[in-house]
Amino acid sequence: MHARASGGGLAVVPREPPGPRKFVPGGGGCYSTAWDYLLFLRMLLNRGRFGDVDVLRPATVAMMADGQIGALAVPPLKTTDPSQSADIEFLPGIGKTWGLSFLINTEDVPGRRRAGSLSWAGLANTYFWVDRKNRTAAVLFTQVLPFGDPALLDLLDWTCSTCSSAPLRPDDRCASFS
């Protein structure tokens, strides 16, 4: 794990994975790889199917991608601990809702992704999105605190732009699945 140093560089922050827990919260404390997560997103793009295996029913994936909060607005996120997270607003000026598992943009993000795309993030500046209409998915995983690091948000913006607009080949760092 790393954190921003006062001069703008990165400093190592010693951190050990937690030991056994009595309760494992959904969305926190999971360990895997960016590639594994990209394979999970591929399964979502394929409506719950991965290769020859039905992991989730298409109806389940559709429910995960439907707004679940009615007319409530998704507000900016305010930190309670600046050492762990900055204040952040995802997709400022773009309509958003919450599904069962994702933040869903309800409008196109110009030059980035289409309305109905799914996204979320993790504390160490890990980000993912799935654009089901364009059939693209991407992950950007770092291990840097605090969440919402401005330099990494700039990298996320560049990654979104690149993965959404460039012609994709199988060896690219971006993935387009059919």
QUICOR-V335746 format. One line per field, one symbol per residue. psi: psi as a letter, one per 20 degrees, with the letter a starting at -180 (. if undefined). A space follows every 50 residues. Layout:
psi=???
//
This chain:
psi=qrqprhjiaqqpoppqqqaqqhpoqpjpjqparhgghhhghggghkkipo cjpogqqhhggghhjqpjjcjqqorqppqinihhqrqqopmpipqqrpah iqpppiqqopjfrqqjqqrarrhklpqqqonhgilqqqqoprmpqrqkpg hhhghgggggggihiqpqrhjriqppq.
//
